[in-house]
Amino acid sequence: MADLKAAFEKAVAESKSLPEKPDNMTLLKIYALYKQATTGDVDGKRPGFTDMVGRAKWDAWNEVKGKDDKSAMQDYIDLIESLK
């Protein structure tokens, strides 16, 4: 687990210096996997339709609901590696 955590933290740092900015759907996936890995399942109510960004983030995070933190970390690492 310590190795996975270290690799995850390295991927988080690398995500800030990718060669090119990912498209919005990929950014949402990165956000969702990060939140799932660090916080767990999304909770609270879905933001209203006037909060488009908040709603998109909530929906993306909700799509990975139920994924355990280790799987979310590994998926995050794999996604960042694929973007380098």
PDB file of N, CA, C and O in Angstrom, chain B, residues numbered from 101:
ATOM      1  N   MET B 101       0.821  -1.202   0.000  1.00  0.00           N
ATOM      2  CA  MET B 101       0.000   0.000   0.000  1.00  0.00           C
ATOM      3  C   MET B 101       0.862   1.261   0.000  1.00  0.00           C
ATOM      4  O   MET B 101       0.516   2.258  -0.635  1.00  0.00           O
ATOM      5  N   ALA B 102       1.990   1.210   0.719  1.00  0.00           N
ATOM      6  CA  ALA B 102       2.873   2.378   0.765  1.00  0.00           C
ATOM      7  C   ALA B 102       3.405   2.703  -0.628  1.00  0.00           C
ATOM      8  O   ALA B 102       3.525   3.871  -0.998  1.00  0.00           O
ATOM      9  N   ASP B 103       3.728   1.643  -1.408  1.00  0.00           N
ATOM     10  CA  ASP B 103       4.207   1.853  -2.776  1.00  0.00           C
ATOM     11  C   ASP B 103       3.124   2.486  -3.637  1.00  0.00           C
ATOM     12  O   ASP B 103       3.396   3.401  -4.414  1.00  0.00           O
ATOM     13  N   LEU B 104       1.897   1.997  -3.497  1.00  0.00           N
ATOM     14  CA  LEU B 104       0.777   2.527  -4.269  1.00  0.00           C
ATOM     15  C   LEU B 104       0.543   3.991  -3.914  1.00  0.00           C
ATOM     16  O   LEU B 104       0.333   4.822  -4.797  1.00  0.00           O
ATOM     17  N   LYS B 105       0.581   4.305  -2.620  1.00  0.00           N
ATOM     18  CA  LYS B 105       0.374   5.683  -2.158  1.00  0.00           C
ATOM     19  C   LYS B 105       1.462   6.597  -2.723  1.00  0.00           C
ATOM     20  O   LYS B 105       1.171   7.706  -3.171  1.00  0.00           O
ATOM     21  N   ALA B 106       2.707   6.135  -2.702  1.00  0.00           N
ATOM     22  CA  ALA B 106       3.817   6.928  -3.241  1.00  0.00           C
ATOM     23  C   ALA B 106       3.652   7.136  -4.750  1.00  0.00           C
ATOM     24  O   ALA B 106       3.880   8.233  -5.259  1.00  0.00           O
ATOM     25  N   ALA B 107       3.257   6.081  -5.456  1.00  0.00           N
ATOM     26  CA  ALA B 107       3.039   6.188  -6.902  1.00  0.00           C
ATOM     27  C   ALA B 107       1.880   7.134  -7.207  1.00  0.00           C
ATOM     28  O   ALA B 107       1.921   7.891  -8.177  1.00  0.00           O
ATOM     29  N   PHE B 108       0.841   7.080  -6.362  1.00  0.00           N
ATOM     30  CA  PHE B 108      -0.318   7.959  -6.525  1.00  0.00           C
ATOM     31  C   PHE B 108       0.099   9.422  -6.335  1.00  0.00           C
ATOM     32  O   PHE B 108      -0.265  10.286  -7.133  1.00  0.00           O
ATOM     33  N   GLU B 109       0.855   9.690  -5.286  1.00  0.00           N
ATOM     34  CA  GLU B 109       1.306  11.055  -5.028  1.00  0.00           C
ATOM     35  C   GLU B 109       2.210  11.565  -6.143  1.00  0.00           C
ATOM     36  O   GLU B 109       2.170  12.746  -6.490  1.00  0.00           O
ATOM     37  N   LYS B 110       3.020  10.682  -6.700  1.00  0.00           N
ATOM     38  CA  LYS B 110       3.885  11.047  -7.835  1.00  0.00           C
ATOM     39  C   LYS B 110       3.022  11.388  -9.054  1.00  0.00           C
ATOM     40  O   LYS B 110       3.294  12.357  -9.763  1.00  0.00           O
ATOM     41  N   ALA B 111       1.986  10.587  -9.289  1.00  0.00           N
ATOM     42  CA  ALA B 111       1.086  10.834 -10.420  1.00  0.00           C
ATOM     43  C   ALA B 111       0.335  12.152 -10.243  1.00  0.00           C
ATOM     44  O   ALA B 111       0.110  12.878 -11.212  1.00  0.00           O
ATOM     45  N   VAL B 112      -0.052  12.459  -9.007  1.00  0.00           N
ATOM     46  CA  VAL B 112      -0.730  13.731  -8.736  1.00  0.00           C
ATOM     47  C   VAL B 112       0.196  14.889  -9.107  1.00  0.00           C
ATOM     48  O   VAL B 112      -0.232  15.849  -9.748  1.00  0.00           O
ATOM     49  N   ALA B 113       1.455  14.798  -8.707  1.00  0.00           N
ATOM     50  CA  ALA B 113       2.431  15.843  -9.040  1.00  0.00           C
ATOM     51  C   ALA B 113       2.632  15.928 -10.556  1.00  0.00           C
ATOM     52  O   ALA B 113       2.704  17.022 -11.115  1.00  0.00           O
ATOM     53  N   GLU B 114       2.722  14.775 -11.212  1.00  0.00           N
ATOM     54  CA  GLU B 114       2.930  14.750 -12.664  1.00  0.00           C
ATOM     55  C   GLU B 114       1.710  15.281 -13.419  1.00  0.00           C
ATOM     56  O   GLU B 114       1.846  15.805 -14.525  1.00  0.00           O
ATOM     57  N   SER B 115       0.525  15.149 -12.830  1.00  0.00           N
ATOM     58  CA  SER B 115      -0.690  15.610 -13.508  1.00  0.00           C
ATOM     59  C   SER B 115      -0.676  17.123 -13.711  1.00  0.00           C
ATOM     60  O   SER B 115      -1.372  17.642 -14.584  1.00  0.00           O
ATOM     61  N   LYS B 116       0.112  17.821 -12.910  1.00  0.00           N
ATOM     62  CA  LYS B 116       0.188  19.281 -13.013  1.00  0.00           C
ATOM     63  C   LYS B 116       1.144  19.735 -14.119  1.00  0.00           C
ATOM     64  O   LYS B 116       1.180  20.918 -14.456  1.00  0.00           O
ATOM     65  N   SER B 117       1.914  18.807 -14.682  1.00  0.00           N
ATOM     66  CA  SER B 117       2.873  19.190 -15.722  1.00  0.00           C
ATOM     67  C   SER B 117       2.790  18.256 -16.932  1.00  0.00           C
ATOM     68  O   SER B 117       3.811  17.840 -17.480  1.00  0.00           O
ATOM     69  N   LEU B 118       1.575  17.939 -17.331  1.00  0.00           N
ATOM     70  CA  LEU B 118       1.390  17.103 -18.524  1.00  0.00           C
ATOM     71  C   LEU B 118       1.797  17.896 -19.760  1.00  0.00           C
ATOM     72  O   LEU B 118       1.711  19.124 -19.763  1.00  0.00           O
ATOM     73  N   PRO B 119       2.242  17.200 -20.820  1.00  0.00           N
ATOM     74  CA  PRO B 119       2.694  17.904 -22.027  1.00  0.00           C
ATOM     75  C   PRO B 119       1.605  18.778 -22.657  1.00  0.00           C
ATOM     76  O   PRO B 119       1.896  19.850 -23.187  1.00  0.00           O
ATOM     77  N   GLU B 120       0.361  18.322 -22.599  1.00  0.00           N
ATOM     78  CA  GLU B 120      -0.737  19.154 -23.085  1.00  0.00           C
ATOM     79  C   GLU B 120      -1.949  18.978 -22.174  1.00  0.00           C
ATOM     80  O   GLU B 120      -2.119  17.948 -21.522  1.00  0.00           O
ATOM     81  N   LYS B 121      -2.784  20.017 -22.151  1.00  0.00           N
ATOM     82  CA  LYS B 121      -3.952  19.992 -21.260  1.00  0.00           C
ATOM     83  C   LYS B 121      -4.969  18.978 -21.793  1.00  0.00           C
ATOM     84  O   LYS B 121      -5.346  19.036 -22.964  1.00  0.00           O
ATOM     85  N   PRO B 122      -5.414  18.050 -20.940  1.00  0.00           N
ATOM     86  CA  PRO B 122      -6.413  17.067 -21.378  1.00  0.00           C
ATOM     87  C   PRO B 122      -7.756  17.731 -21.674  1.00  0.00           C
ATOM     88  O   PRO B 122      -8.028  18.836 -21.204  1.00  0.00           O
ATOM     89  N   ASP B 123      -8.591  17.049 -22.457  1.00  0.00           N
ATOM     90  CA  ASP B 123      -9.924  17.573 -22.741  1.00  0.00           C
ATOM     91  C   ASP B 123     -10.771  17.532 -21.457  1.00  0.00           C
ATOM     92  O   ASP B 123     -10.383  16.915 -20.466  1.00  0.00           O
ATOM     93  N   ASN B 124     -11.912  18.189 -21.495  1.00  0.00           N
ATOM     94  CA  ASN B 124     -12.747  18.322 -20.299  1.00  0.00           C
ATOM     95  C   ASN B 124     -13.220  16.984 -19.731  1.00  0.00           C
ATOM     96  O   ASN B 124     -13.276  16.823 -18.511  1.00  0.00           O
ATOM     97  N   MET B 125     -13.557  16.036 -20.581  1.00  0.00           N
ATOM     98  CA  MET B 125     -14.018  14.733 -20.090  1.00  0.00           C
ATOM     99  C   MET B 125     -12.899  14.015 -19.336  1.00  0.00           C
ATOM    100  O   MET B 125     -13.139  13.381 -18.309  1.00  0.00           O
ATOM    101  N   THR B 126     -11.683  14.121 -19.851  1.00  0.00           N
ATOM    102  CA  THR B 126     -10.530  13.502 -19.183  1.00  0.00           C
ATOM    103  C   THR B 126     -10.236  14.209 -17.868  1.00  0.00           C
ATOM    104  O   THR B 126      -9.915  13.566 -16.868  1.00  0.00           O
ATOM    105  N   LEU B 127     -10.349  15.537 -17.872  1.00  0.00           N
ATOM    106  CA  LEU B 127     -10.143  16.283 -16.632  1.00  0.00           C
ATOM    107  C   LEU B 127     -11.160  15.873 -15.570  1.00  0.00           C
ATOM    108  O   LEU B 127     -10.818  15.757 -14.393  1.00  0.00           O
ATOM    109  N   LEU B 128     -12.399  15.655 -15.980  1.00  0.00           N
ATOM    110  CA  LEU B 128     -13.431  15.218 -15.036  1.00  0.00           C
ATOM    111  C   LEU B 128     -13.104  13.834 -14.481  1.00  0.00           C
ATOM    112  O   LEU B 128     -13.319  13.565 -13.299  1.00  0.00           O
ATOM    113  N   LYS B 129     -12.581  12.956 -15.344  1.00  0.00           N
ATOM    114  CA  LYS B 129     -12.219  11.610 -14.897  1.00  0.00           C
ATOM    115  C   LYS B 129     -11.062  11.680 -13.892  1.00  0.00           C
ATOM    116  O   LYS B 129     -11.068  10.979 -12.880  1.00  0.00           O
ATOM    117  N   ILE B 130     -10.075  12.529 -14.180  1.00  0.00           N
ATOM    118  CA  ILE B 130      -8.953  12.728 -13.259  1.00  0.00           C
ATOM    119  C   ILE B 130      -9.483  13.218 -11.912  1.00  0.00           C
ATOM    120  O   ILE B 130      -9.103  12.704 -10.859  1.00  0.00           O
ATOM    121  N   TYR B 131     -10.361  14.212 -11.959  1.00  0.00           N
ATOM    122  CA  TYR B 131     -10.954  14.764 -10.727  1.00  0.00           C
ATOM    123  C   TYR B 131     -11.699  13.681  -9.948  1.00  0.00           C
ATOM    124  O   TYR B 131     -11.518  13.536  -8.739  1.00  0.00           O
ATOM    125  N   ALA B 132     -12.537  12.925 -10.654  1.00  0.00           N
ATOM    126  CA  ALA B 132     -13.370  11.914 -10.002  1.00  0.00           C
ATOM    127  C   ALA B 132     -12.516  10.834  -9.341  1.00  0.00           C
ATOM    128  O   ALA B 132     -12.779  10.441  -8.204  1.00  0.00           O
ATOM    129  N   LEU B 133     -11.505  10.359 -10.045  1.00  0.00           N
ATOM    130  CA  LEU B 133     -10.644   9.314  -9.479  1.00  0.00           C
ATOM    131  C   LEU B 133      -9.844   9.845  -8.287  1.00  0.00           C
ATOM    132  O   LEU B 133      -9.640   9.135  -7.303  1.00  0.00           O
ATOM    133  N   TYR B 134      -9.395  11.098  -8.385  1.00  0.00           N
ATOM    134  CA  TYR B 134      -8.665  11.691  -7.260  1.00  0.00           C
ATOM    135  C   TYR B 134      -9.565  11.781  -6.028  1.00  0.00           C
ATOM    136  O   TYR B 134      -9.168  11.392  -4.930  1.00  0.00           O
ATOM    137  N   LYS B 135     -10.773  12.294  -6.220  1.00  0.00           N
ATOM    138  CA  LYS B 135     -11.701  12.446  -5.096  1.00  0.00           C
ATOM    139  C   LYS B 135     -12.077  11.091  -4.507  1.00  0.00           C
ATOM    140  O   LYS B 135     -12.168  10.945  -3.288  1.00  0.00           O
ATOM    141  N   GLN B 136     -12.294  10.104  -5.366  1.00  0.00           N
ATOM    142  CA  GLN B 136     -12.666   8.772  -4.889  1.00  0.00           C
ATOM    143  C   GLN B 136     -11.515   8.156  -4.095  1.00  0.00           C
ATOM    144  O   GLN B 136     -11.733   7.515  -3.067  1.00  0.00           O
ATOM    145  N   ALA B 137     -10.297   8.353  -4.578  1.00  0.00           N
ATOM    146  CA  ALA B 137      -9.120   7.785  -3.908  1.00  0.00           C
ATOM    147  C   ALA B 137      -8.844   8.466  -2.571  1.00  0.00           C
ATOM    148  O   ALA B 137      -8.407   7.813  -1.624  1.00  0.00           O
ATOM    149  N   THR B 138      -9.095   9.770  -2.484  1.00  0.00           N
ATOM    150  CA  THR B 138      -8.732  10.512  -1.277  1.00  0.00           C
ATOM    151  C   THR B 138      -9.887  10.708  -0.304  1.00  0.00           C
ATOM    152  O   THR B 138      -9.660  10.844   0.898  1.00  0.00           O
ATOM    153  N   THR B 139     -11.133  10.724  -0.804  1.00  0.00           N
ATOM    154  CA  THR B 139     -12.279  11.041   0.040  1.00  0.00           C
ATOM    155  C   THR B 139     -13.271   9.898   0.165  1.00  0.00           C
ATOM    156  O   THR B 139     -13.935   9.756   1.192  1.00  0.00           O
ATOM    157  N   GLY B 140     -13.376   9.072  -0.889  1.00  0.00           N
ATOM    158  CA  GLY B 140     -14.374   8.006  -0.895  1.00  0.00           C
ATOM    159  C   GLY B 140     -15.580   8.420  -1.721  1.00  0.00           C
ATOM    160  O   GLY B 140     -15.503   9.336  -2.540  1.00  0.00           O
ATOM    161  N   ASP B 141     -16.685   7.741  -1.498  1.00  0.00           N
ATOM    162  CA  ASP B 141     -17.887   7.987  -2.300  1.00  0.00           C
ATOM    163  C   ASP B 141     -18.397   9.416  -2.142  1.00  0.00           C
ATOM    164  O   ASP B 141     -18.311  10.030  -1.079  1.00  0.00           O
ATOM    165  N   VAL B 142     -18.933   9.912  -3.259  1.00  0.00           N
ATOM    166  CA  VAL B 142     -19.552  11.239  -3.255  1.00  0.00           C
ATOM    167  C   VAL B 142     -20.752  11.216  -2.310  1.00  0.00           C
ATOM    168  O   VAL B 142     -21.468  10.219  -2.215  1.00  0.00           O
ATOM    169  N   ASP B 143     -20.954  12.332  -1.616  1.00  0.00           N
ATOM    170  CA  ASP B 143     -22.143  12.435  -0.787  1.00  0.00           C
ATOM    171  C   ASP B 143     -22.728  13.833  -0.967  1.00  0.00           C
ATOM    172  O   ASP B 143     -22.139  14.676  -1.643  1.00  0.00           O
ATOM    173  N   GLY B 144     -23.846  14.064  -0.381  1.00  0.00           N
ATOM    174  CA  GLY B 144     -24.506  15.346  -0.564  1.00  0.00           C
ATOM    175  C   GLY B 144     -25.383  15.322  -1.799  1.00  0.00           C
ATOM    176  O   GLY B 144     -25.383  14.360  -2.568  1.00  0.00           O
ATOM    177  N   LYS B 145     -26.119  16.384  -1.971  1.00  0.00           N
ATOM    178  CA  LYS B 145     -27.045  16.465  -3.093  1.00  0.00           C
ATOM    179  C   LYS B 145     -26.325  16.916  -4.357  1.00  0.00           C
ATOM    180  O   LYS B 145     -25.325  17.631  -4.307  1.00  0.00           O
ATOM    181  N   ARG B 146     -26.856  16.485  -5.476  1.00  0.00           N
ATOM    182  CA  ARG B 146     -26.327  16.896  -6.773  1.00  0.00           C
ATOM    183  C   ARG B 146     -26.605  18.389  -6.946  1.00  0.00           C
ATOM    184  O   ARG B 146     -27.723  18.844  -6.705  1.00  0.00           O
ATOM    185  N   PRO B 147     -25.586  19.156  -7.367  1.00  0.00           N
ATOM    186  CA  PRO B 147     -25.802  20.597  -7.566  1.00  0.00           C
ATOM    187  C   PRO B 147     -26.897  20.859  -8.603  1.00  0.00           C
ATOM    188  O   PRO B 147     -27.144  20.035  -9.484  1.00  0.00           O
ATOM    189  N   GLY B 148     -27.534  21.996  -8.484  1.00  0.00           N
ATOM    190  CA  GLY B 148     -28.611  22.366  -9.403  1.00  0.00           C
ATOM    191  C   GLY B 148     -28.092  22.672 -10.797  1.00  0.00           C
ATOM    192  O   GLY B 148     -26.885  22.773 -11.016  1.00  0.00           O
ATOM    193  N   PHE B 149     -29.023  22.819 -11.743  1.00  0.00           N
ATOM    194  CA  PHE B 149     -28.630  23.011 -13.136  1.00  0.00           C
ATOM    195  C   PHE B 149     -27.945  24.352 -13.382  1.00  0.00           C
ATOM    196  O   PHE B 149     -27.322  24.531 -14.428  1.00  0.00           O
ATOM    197  N   THR B 150     -28.041  25.295 -12.451  1.00  0.00           N
ATOM    198  CA  THR B 150     -27.350  26.576 -12.631  1.00  0.00           C
ATOM    199  C   THR B 150     -25.860  26.470 -12.324  1.00  0.00           C
ATOM    200  O   THR B 150     -25.078  27.327 -12.733  1.00  0.00           O
ATOM    201  N   ASP B 151     -25.465  25.421 -11.604  1.00  0.00           N
ATOM    202  CA  ASP B 151     -24.046  25.185 -11.291  1.00  0.00           C
ATOM    203  C   ASP B 151     -23.532  24.081 -12.218  1.00  0.00           C
ATOM    204  O   ASP B 151     -23.387  22.927 -11.815  1.00  0.00           O
ATOM    205  N   MET B 152     -23.262  24.463 -13.465  1.00  0.00           N
ATOM    206  CA  MET B 152     -22.879  23.479 -14.490  1.00  0.00           C
ATOM    207  C   MET B 152     -21.578  22.756 -14.138  1.00  0.00           C
ATOM    208  O   MET B 152     -21.488  21.539 -14.295  1.00  0.00           O
ATOM    209  N   VAL B 153     -20.581  23.488 -13.669  1.00  0.00           N
ATOM    210  CA  VAL B 153     -19.281  22.886 -13.356  1.00  0.00           C
ATOM    211  C   VAL B 153     -19.423  21.944 -12.158  1.00  0.00           C
ATOM    212  O   VAL B 153     -18.953  20.807 -12.198  1.00  0.00           O
ATOM    213  N   GLY B 154     -20.063  22.415 -11.112  1.00  0.00           N
ATOM    214  CA  GLY B 154     -20.271  21.590  -9.923  1.00  0.00           C
ATOM    215  C   GLY B 154     -21.056  20.332 -10.238  1.00  0.00           C
ATOM    216  O   GLY B 154     -20.769  19.256  -9.712  1.00  0.00           O
ATOM    217  N   ARG B 155     -22.041  20.478 -11.095  1.00  0.00           N
ATOM    218  CA  ARG B 155     -22.877  19.337 -11.483  1.00  0.00           C
ATOM    219  C   ARG B 155     -22.058  18.316 -12.280  1.00  0.00           C
ATOM    220  O   ARG B 155     -22.183  17.111 -12.057  1.00  0.00           O
ATOM    221  N   ALA B 156     -21.230  18.790 -13.199  1.00  0.00           N
ATOM    222  CA  ALA B 156     -20.393  17.893 -14.011  1.00  0.00           C
ATOM    223  C   ALA B 156     -19.394  17.149 -13.126  1.00  0.00           C
ATOM    224  O   ALA B 156     -19.165  15.953 -13.308  1.00  0.00           O
ATOM    225  N   LYS B 157     -18.804  17.860 -12.170  1.00  0.00           N
ATOM    226  CA  LYS B 157     -17.852  17.220 -11.255  1.00  0.00           C
ATOM    227  C   LYS B 157     -18.566  16.178 -10.388  1.00  0.00           C
ATOM    228  O   LYS B 157     -18.061  15.072 -10.191  1.00  0.00           O
ATOM    229  N   TRP B 158     -19.742  16.540  -9.875  1.00  0.00           N
ATOM    230  CA  TRP B 158     -20.505  15.620  -9.024  1.00  0.00           C
ATOM    231  C   TRP B 158     -20.869  14.359  -9.811  1.00  0.00           C
ATOM    232  O   TRP B 158     -20.733  13.245  -9.306  1.00  0.00           O
ATOM    233  N   ASP B 159     -21.330  14.544 -11.049  1.00  0.00           N
ATOM    234  CA  ASP B 159     -21.711  13.400 -11.895  1.00  0.00           C
ATOM    235  C   ASP B 159     -20.514  12.492 -12.171  1.00  0.00           C
ATOM    236  O   ASP B 159     -20.630  11.269 -12.103  1.00  0.00           O
ATOM    237  N   ALA B 160     -19.366  13.091 -12.482  1.00  0.00           N
ATOM    238  CA  ALA B 160     -18.159  12.298 -12.773  1.00  0.00           C
ATOM    239  C   ALA B 160     -17.745  11.503 -11.541  1.00  0.00           C
ATOM    240  O   ALA B 160     -17.402  10.326 -11.645  1.00  0.00           O
ATOM    241  N   TRP B 161     -17.777  12.140 -10.385  1.00  0.00           N
ATOM    242  CA  TRP B 161     -17.405  11.474  -9.137  1.00  0.00           C
ATOM    243  C   TRP B 161     -18.403  10.376  -8.808  1.00  0.00           C
ATOM    244  O   TRP B 161     -18.025   9.308  -8.326  1.00  0.00           O
ATOM    245  N   ASN B 162     -19.679  10.639  -9.068  1.00  0.00           N
ATOM    246  CA  ASN B 162     -20.725   9.656  -8.782  1.00  0.00           C
ATOM    247  C   ASN B 162     -20.567   8.405  -9.657  1.00  0.00           C
ATOM    248  O   ASN B 162     -20.962   7.311  -9.252  1.00  0.00           O
ATOM    249  N   GLU B 163     -19.991   8.565 -10.853  1.00  0.00           N
ATOM    250  CA  GLU B 163     -19.784   7.424 -11.758  1.00  0.00           C
ATOM    251  C   GLU B 163     -18.794   6.405 -11.202  1.00  0.00           C
ATOM    252  O   GLU B 163     -18.859   5.228 -11.557  1.00  0.00           O
ATOM    253  N   VAL B 164     -17.881   6.840 -10.337  1.00  0.00           N
ATOM    254  CA  VAL B 164     -16.904   5.906  -9.758  1.00  0.00           C
ATOM    255  C   VAL B 164     -17.280   5.511  -8.325  1.00  0.00           C
ATOM    256  O   VAL B 164     -16.468   4.943  -7.594  1.00  0.00           O
ATOM    257  N   LYS B 165     -18.489   5.813  -7.947  1.00  0.00           N
ATOM    258  CA  LYS B 165     -18.981   5.488  -6.603  1.00  0.00           C
ATOM    259  C   LYS B 165     -18.867   3.983  -6.364  1.00  0.00           C
ATOM    260  O   LYS B 165     -19.195   3.178  -7.235  1.00  0.00           O
ATOM    261  N   GLY B 166     -18.401   3.620  -5.179  1.00  0.00           N
ATOM    262  CA  GLY B 166     -18.264   2.211  -4.836  1.00  0.00           C
ATOM    263  C   GLY B 166     -16.885   1.638  -5.108  1.00  0.00           C
ATOM    264  O   GLY B 166     -16.553   0.558  -4.621  1.00  0.00           O
ATOM    265  N   LYS B 167     -16.077   2.354  -5.883  1.00  0.00           N
ATOM    266  CA  LYS B 167     -14.710   1.886  -6.176  1.00  0.00           C
ATOM    267  C   LYS B 167     -13.861   2.101  -4.923  1.00  0.00           C
ATOM    268  O   LYS B 167     -13.888   3.179  -4.330  1.00  0.00           O
ATOM    269  N   ASP B 168     -13.103   1.070  -4.519  1.00  0.00           N
ATOM    270  CA  ASP B 168     -12.283   1.228  -3.320  1.00  0.00           C
ATOM    271  C   ASP B 168     -11.094   2.144  -3.601  1.00  0.00           C
ATOM    272  O   ASP B 168     -10.744   2.374  -4.759  1.00  0.00           O
ATOM    273  N   ASP B 169     -10.478   2.664  -2.548  1.00  0.00           N
ATOM    274  CA  ASP B 169      -9.415   3.657  -2.713  1.00  0.00           C
ATOM    275  C   ASP B 169      -8.211   3.120  -3.481  1.00  0.00           C
ATOM    276  O   ASP B 169      -7.600   3.854  -4.257  1.00  0.00           O
ATOM    277  N   LYS B 170      -7.863   1.852  -3.276  1.00  0.00           N
ATOM    278  CA  LYS B 170      -6.715   1.279  -3.990  1.00  0.00           C
ATOM    279  C   LYS B 170      -6.969   1.216  -5.495  1.00  0.00           C
ATOM    280  O   LYS B 170      -6.094   1.557  -6.291  1.00  0.00           O
ATOM    281  N   SER B 171      -8.158   0.783  -5.876  1.00  0.00           N
ATOM    282  CA  SER B 171      -8.514   0.725  -7.305  1.00  0.00           C
ATOM    283  C   SER B 171      -8.546   2.116  -7.913  1.00  0.00           C
ATOM    284  O   SER B 171      -8.071   2.318  -9.031  1.00  0.00           O
ATOM    285  N   ALA B 172      -9.102   3.076  -7.185  1.00  0.00           N
ATOM    286  CA  ALA B 172      -9.166   4.451  -7.685  1.00  0.00           C
ATOM    287  C   ALA B 172      -7.763   5.026  -7.859  1.00  0.00           C
ATOM    288  O   ALA B 172      -7.485   5.707  -8.846  1.00  0.00           O
ATOM    289  N   MET B 173      -6.876   4.749  -6.895  1.00  0.00           N
ATOM    290  CA  MET B 173      -5.491   5.221  -7.008  1.00  0.00           C
ATOM    291  C   MET B 173      -4.820   4.618  -8.230  1.00  0.00           C
ATOM    292  O   MET B 173      -4.156   5.325  -8.988  1.00  0.00           O
ATOM    293  N   GLN B 174      -4.988   3.310  -8.425  1.00  0.00           N
ATOM    294  CA  GLN B 174      -4.353   2.641  -9.560  1.00  0.00           C
ATOM    295  C   GLN B 174      -4.909   3.165 -10.882  1.00  0.00           C
ATOM    296  O   GLN B 174      -4.150   3.386 -11.826  1.00  0.00           O
ATOM    297  N   ASP B 175      -6.215   3.365 -10.961  1.00  0.00           N
ATOM    298  CA  ASP B 175      -6.829   3.909 -12.182  1.00  0.00           C
ATOM    299  C   ASP B 175      -6.317   5.321 -12.454  1.00  0.00           C
ATOM    300  O   ASP B 175      -6.075   5.685 -13.605  1.00  0.00           O
ATOM    301  N   TYR B 176      -6.152   6.108 -11.404  1.00  0.00           N
ATOM    302  CA  TYR B 176      -5.631   7.473 -11.537  1.00  0.00           C
ATOM    303  C   TYR B 176      -4.204   7.424 -12.090  1.00  0.00           C
ATOM    304  O   TYR B 176      -3.868   8.141 -13.032  1.00  0.00           O
ATOM    305  N   ILE B 177      -3.381   6.576 -11.497  1.00  0.00           N
ATOM    306  CA  ILE B 177      -1.980   6.429 -11.944  1.00  0.00           C
ATOM    307  C   ILE B 177      -1.940   6.024 -13.419  1.00  0.00           C
ATOM    308  O   ILE B 177      -1.193   6.600 -14.208  1.00  0.00           O
ATOM    309  N   ASP B 178      -2.753   5.027 -13.781  1.00  0.00           N
ATOM    310  CA  ASP B 178      -2.781   4.543 -15.168  1.00  0.00           C
ATOM    311  C   ASP B 178      -3.225   5.643 -16.133  1.00  0.00           C
ATOM    312  O   ASP B 178      -2.674   5.779 -17.225  1.00  0.00           O
ATOM    313  N   LEU B 179      -4.225   6.425 -15.722  1.00  0.00           N
ATOM    314  CA  LEU B 179      -4.723   7.505 -16.585  1.00  0.00           C
ATOM    315  C   LEU B 179      -3.652   8.576 -16.793  1.00  0.00           C
ATOM    316  O   LEU B 179      -3.438   9.024 -17.920  1.00  0.00           O
ATOM    317  N   ILE B 180      -2.988   8.982 -15.735  1.00  0.00           N
ATOM    318  CA  ILE B 180      -1.927  10.002 -15.860  1.00  0.00           C
ATOM    319  C   ILE B 180      -0.788   9.469 -16.730  1.00  0.00           C
ATOM    320  O   ILE B 180      -0.256  10.201 -17.565  1.00  0.00           O
ATOM    321  N   GLU B 181      -0.409   8.200 -16.541  1.00  0.00           N
ATOM    322  CA  GLU B 181       0.652   7.590 -17.369  1.00  0.00           C
ATOM    323  C   GLU B 181       0.268   7.625 -18.844  1.00  0.00           C
ATOM    324  O   GLU B 181       1.118   7.878 -19.698  1.00  0.00           O
ATOM    325  N   SER B 182      -1.001   7.376 -19.151  1.00  0.00           N
ATOM    326  CA  SER B 182      -1.451   7.345 -20.543  1.00  0.00           C
ATOM    327  C   SER B 182      -1.439   8.738 -21.180  1.00  0.00           C
ATOM    328  O   SER B 182      -1.430   8.861 -22.405  1.00  0.00           O
ATOM    329  N   LEU B 183      -1.439   9.779 -20.355  1.00  0.00           N
ATOM    330  CA  LEU B 183      -1.473  11.149 -20.872  1.00  0.00           C
ATOM    331  C   LEU B 183      -0.093  11.762 -21.057  1.00  0.00           C
ATOM    332  O   LEU B 183       0.039  12.849 -21.620  1.00  0.00           O
ATOM    333  N   LYS B 184       0.946  11.057 -20.579  1.00  0.00           N
ATOM    334  CA  LYS B 184       2.305  11.608 -20.682  1.00  0.00           C
ATOM    335  C   LYS B 184       2.875  11.448 -22.060  1.00  0.00           C
ATOM    336  O   LYS B 184       4.008  11.859 -22.311  1.00  0.00           O
TER     337      LYS B 184
END
